[in-house]
């Protein structure tokens, strides 16, 4: 079986996205993805909603972008959210306790919460399952550096969209041989047979600061360590939304989208 997989994507459950989970899932299916990991920041309720509304032929993997004390990690195949603010080794252990897998996102991105911490990053290489060697939102030489890091440490490299808007979904992804629907299946399918890579346009990325402002007004800012009032998976932030707002997408670039089902 050939699978088309994006292991890093966001919905409006994240503090910096306005994309409805069902719209993200629909776009992924229309563009030919077979597997999509929804990895919102420090919560999994958006991933659960996307899975509930996933079209036939698309498997939504429950994931999270976890903020650790040293930078971000990706956890996939989660049953519950991993709280932010843990040391990387403890966050990885929390994912492993659930039977999940762990990846390193944009490790050399100078502008985001990345794990490029020299010796610490090298030590974590033995604890993770893949590293992003192409992140469509990364600016600069970070992808090239990540590729060299993956090669040096014998880690599979994947390509991801890191989509924060519907327009970005599936702009980059990995092609795998096998069925990555389970942790064992994904591990067996790595490394990818090929990477399909592209870049998110700078125009689309301008939506992110707008999304952050809107989410702050809605009270859906970034979850802080120790904040249990709106824990991931509880539906807080999504469940309290105005039903009228759910009737149409909040994503300001979604209306520009013309899905490509050619892949």
C-alpha positions as CSV (number, residue, x, y, z in Angstrom):
1,X,0.0,0.0,0.0
2,X,1.2,3.5,-0.8
3,X,0.4,6.2,1.7
4,X,0.5,10.0,1.4
5,X,1.1,11.4,4.8
6,X,1.4,14.8,6.5
7,X,2.6,14.5,10.1
8,X,2.2,18.2,11.1
9,X,-1.0,20.3,10.7
10,X,-3.0,22.7,12.8
11,X,-6.7,23.7,13.3
12,X,-8.4,26.5,15.2
13,X,-7.8,24.5,18.4
14,X,-4.3,26.1,18.1
15,X,-3.8,29.6,19.3
16,X,-2.5,30.6,15.9
17,X,-5.0,29.1,13.4
18,X,-8.6,29.7,12.5
19,X,-9.2,26.6,10.3
20,X,-12.1,24.4,11.2
21,X,-11.1,20.8,11.8
22,X,-13.6,19.5,9.3
23,X,-12.4,21.9,6.6
24,X,-8.8,20.8,7.2
25,X,-9.8,17.1,6.9
26,X,-11.8,17.7,3.8
27,X,-9.0,19.6,2.1
28,X,-6.5,16.9,2.9
29,X,-8.7,14.2,1.4
30,X,-9.4,16.3,-1.7
31,X,-5.7,16.8,-2.3
32,X,-4.9,13.2,-2.1
33,X,-3.6,12.6,1.4
34,X,-4.4,9.3,3.0
35,X,-3.1,10.1,6.5
36,X,-3.1,13.4,8.3
37,X,-1.7,14.1,11.8
38,X,-3.5,17.0,13.4
39,X,-1.0,18.4,15.8
40,X,-2.4,21.5,17.5
41,X,-0.4,23.3,20.1
42,X,-0.7,21.5,23.5
43,X,-4.2,20.1,22.9
44,X,-5.9,17.3,21.0
45,X,-9.6,18.4,20.8
46,X,-9.2,19.7,17.2
47,X,-7.7,16.4,16.1
48,X,-10.6,14.5,17.7
49,X,-13.1,16.7,15.9
50,X,-11.2,16.3,12.6
51,X,-11.3,12.5,13.0
52,X,-15.0,12.6,13.6
53,X,-15.6,14.5,10.3
54,X,-12.9,12.8,8.2
55,X,-14.0,11.9,4.7
56,X,-13.8,8.3,3.5
57,X,-10.2,7.4,2.6
58,X,-8.5,9.8,5.0
59,X,-7.2,8.6,8.4
60,X,-6.7,11.4,10.9
61,X,-4.0,10.7,13.4
62,X,-4.4,12.2,16.8
63,X,-1.4,14.3,17.5
64,X,-0.1,17.3,19.4
65,X,2.7,19.9,19.1
66,X,4.1,19.8,22.6
67,X,5.9,22.8,24.1
68,X,8.7,21.6,26.3
69,X,11.2,23.5,28.3
70,X,13.7,23.3,25.4
71,X,11.5,23.5,22.3
72,X,8.7,21.8,20.5
73,X,8.1,18.1,19.9
74,X,5.5,16.3,17.9
75,X,3.5,13.4,19.5
76,X,1.2,11.2,17.4
77,X,-1.2,8.4,18.3
78,X,-2.3,10.1,21.5
79,X,-5.2,9.3,23.7
80,X,-4.8,12.4,25.9
81,X,-2.9,15.6,25.7
82,X,0.6,16.0,27.1
83,X,0.8,19.2,29.2
84,X,3.2,21.9,28.1
85,X,6.2,22.9,30.2
86,X,7.8,19.5,30.7
87,X,11.5,18.7,30.0
88,X,11.8,17.0,26.6
89,X,12.6,13.6,28.1
90,X,9.5,13.7,30.3
91,X,7.3,14.8,27.4
92,X,8.6,12.0,25.3
93,X,8.0,9.5,28.1
94,X,4.4,10.8,28.4
95,X,3.9,10.1,24.7
96,X,5.5,6.6,25.0
97,X,3.2,5.8,27.9
98,X,0.3,6.1,25.5
99,X,1.9,4.0,22.9
100,X,2.6,7.0,20.7
101,X,5.4,8.1,18.5
102,X,7.6,11.2,18.7
103,X,9.1,13.5,16.0
104,X,11.2,16.7,16.1
105,X,9.6,19.6,14.3
106,X,11.6,22.4,12.6
107,X,14.6,21.7,14.8
108,X,16.7,24.5,13.3
109,X,14.1,27.2,12.8
110,X,15.6,30.4,14.3
111,X,12.2,32.1,14.5
112,X,10.2,29.5,16.4
113,X,10.3,27.4,19.5
114,X,12.8,24.9,18.1
115,X,15.1,22.3,19.7
116,X,18.4,23.4,18.2
117,X,20.3,23.3,21.5
118,X,23.5,21.6,20.5
119,X,24.3,18.6,22.7
120,X,20.8,18.4,24.0
121,X,19.3,18.0,20.5
122,X,21.9,15.3,19.7
123,X,20.9,13.4,22.9
124,X,17.2,13.5,22.0
125,X,18.0,11.9,18.6
126,X,18.1,8.5,20.3
127,X,14.6,9.1,21.8
128,X,12.6,10.1,18.8
129,X,11.2,8.4,15.6
130,X,11.7,11.0,12.9
131,X,12.8,14.6,12.2
132,X,11.2,17.1,9.9
133,X,13.7,17.7,7.1
134,X,11.3,19.9,5.2
135,X,8.8,22.1,6.9
136,X,6.9,24.3,4.5
137,X,6.8,27.3,6.8
138,X,10.5,27.4,7.6
139,X,12.5,30.4,6.4
140,X,16.3,30.1,5.9
141,X,18.6,27.1,5.9
142,X,16.9,25.2,8.7
143,X,15.5,22.5,6.5
144,X,19.0,21.8,5.0
145,X,20.4,21.7,8.5
146,X,17.7,19.3,9.7
147,X,18.5,17.0,6.7
148,X,22.1,16.9,7.7
149,X,21.1,16.2,11.4
150,X,18.8,13.3,10.3
151,X,21.6,11.8,8.2
152,X,24.2,12.1,10.9
153,X,22.0,10.5,13.5
154,X,20.3,7.9,11.3
155,X,16.8,9.3,11.7
156,X,14.1,9.1,9.1
157,X,13.4,12.5,7.6
158,X,9.8,13.6,6.7
159,X,8.2,16.5,4.8
160,X,5.3,18.3,6.4
161,X,3.1,21.3,5.6
162,X,2.8,22.7,9.2
163,X,-0.4,24.1,7.8
164,X,-2.1,26.8,9.8
165,X,-4.6,27.6,7.1
166,X,-6.7,25.4,4.8
167,X,-4.8,26.7,1.8
168,X,-1.6,25.2,3.2
169,X,-2.9,21.7,3.8
170,X,-0.9,19.0,1.9
171,X,1.5,21.6,0.3
172,X,4.3,19.1,1.5
173,X,4.0,15.5,2.6
174,X,5.8,12.2,2.7
175,X,5.2,9.2,0.5
176,X,5.3,5.9,2.4
177,X,5.1,2.2,1.5
178,X,2.9,0.4,4.0
179,X,0.0,1.3,6.3
180,X,0.9,4.1,8.7
181,X,-2.5,3.9,10.5
182,X,-0.9,2.5,13.7
183,X,2.3,3.3,15.6
184,X,3.8,0.0,14.5
185,X,2.6,0.6,10.9
186,X,4.1,4.1,10.7
187,X,7.4,2.9,12.1
188,X,7.6,0.1,9.6
189,X,6.8,2.5,6.8
190,X,9.7,4.9,7.6
191,X,11.8,6.2,6.1
192,X,9.6,7.6,3.3
193,X,10.2,6.5,-0.3
194,X,10.0,10.1,-1.4
195,X,9.2,13.6,-0.1
196,X,6.9,16.0,-1.9
197,X,8.0,19.5,-0.9
198,X,6.8,23.1,-1.5
199,X,6.6,26.3,0.5
200,X,3.8,28.2,2.1
201,X,3.5,31.6,0.5
202,X,4.4,34.6,2.5
203,X,0.9,36.0,1.8
204,X,-0.7,33.0,3.5
205,X,1.6,33.2,6.4
206,X,0.4,36.8,7.1
207,X,-2.8,35.1,8.3
208,X,-1.0,33.8,11.4
209,X,-0.8,37.1,13.3
210,X,-4.4,37.8,12.5
211,X,-5.3,34.4,13.8
212,X,-3.4,35.0,17.0
213,X,-5.2,38.3,17.6
214,X,-8.6,36.8,17.0
215,X,-7.9,33.8,19.2
216,X,-6.8,36.1,22.1
217,X,-10.0,38.0,21.8
218,X,-11.9,34.7,22.0
219,X,-10.0,33.7,25.1
220,X,-8.2,30.9,23.2
221,X,-4.6,32.0,23.6
222,X,-1.7,29.7,24.1
223,X,-2.1,27.2,26.9
224,X,0.5,27.9,29.7
225,X,2.1,25.3,31.9
226,X,-0.2,24.5,34.8
227,X,-3.3,25.9,33.1
228,X,-6.0,23.3,33.7
229,X,-8.9,25.6,33.0
230,X,-9.0,24.7,29.3
231,X,-7.1,21.5,29.0
232,X,-6.7,19.9,25.6
233,X,-9.3,17.3,24.8
234,X,-11.9,18.9,27.1
235,X,-13.5,20.9,24.2
236,X,-12.8,24.2,25.9
237,X,-12.2,26.9,23.3
238,X,-14.0,24.9,20.6
239,X,-17.1,23.8,22.5
240,X,-17.8,27.4,23.7
241,X,-17.9,28.8,20.1
242,X,-20.9,30.5,18.7
243,X,-22.9,27.9,16.6
244,X,-23.4,30.6,13.9
245,X,-19.6,30.8,13.6
246,X,-19.5,27.1,13.0
247,X,-21.7,27.4,9.9
248,X,-18.8,28.8,7.9
249,X,-15.1,28.7,8.0
250,X,-13.2,31.3,10.1
251,X,-10.1,30.8,8.0
252,X,-9.8,34.0,5.9
253,X,-7.9,32.1,3.1
254,X,-10.2,29.1,2.9
255,X,-12.5,30.9,0.5
256,X,-9.5,31.3,-1.9
257,X,-9.0,27.6,-1.9
258,X,-9.6,25.5,-5.0
259,X,-8.8,21.9,-3.9
260,X,-6.6,19.8,-6.1
261,X,-7.6,16.2,-6.3
262,X,-5.1,15.2,-8.9
263,X,-2.7,13.5,-6.5
